[in-house]
């Protein structure tokens, strides 16, 4: 039985333009049961919906990423709302805050776009997929305020922050970063996070785990992140994959449907 549930990938990315169909068709032969393809732009969300329609093992997230929220059309939220009604949409994302570079969309615009999409997710009864880079304080302020169902993807905070996210009822998304040599805090988080709140992800085509670091990532590589997490926690890789797959099915309300 295929045990890899990739809760966060971007197969609409141009990194897959040359061989997208081949890669996606091959996933089930290589241990992958499901992928949530996460939109970042309005066009990316449409592409995400198309992939979900085309491949039975793909579901879609729709949302506007903080890096993409600087120049949105007036009706952007209506567009996301409309797309979120499609049958295979399982989350609002990727949404959040990114304060890494100075020249990104103004922080107040990012916060506004994030907050409006959290409210949309609550209205639509969908979980949020949260991107938080160098913005832990403001991210937590908004999560505390609205308490959405959701996951903080590619979690980069401390163990203390992880505990607060979990206490809000949310999940922690971990991927290739746990395998990196310099990963100290992510390893602590992987050890301490309650197993029933852990989701595995790639962020493909980015964040390939060791030994593929720097190369193009795809969902099959989750096996390497899972093996590392298994080693950290003293579990078997199969158990990590089985537990996180069940978590993902619960998180995305797919129990009994897949
Ligand atoms: Ni992403």
Boltz pocket constraint, residues with backbone or C-beta under 6 A from the ligand:
constraints:
  - pocket:
      binder: B
      contacts: [[A, 8], [A, 10], [A, 38], [A, 94], [A, 203]]
      max_distance: 6.0
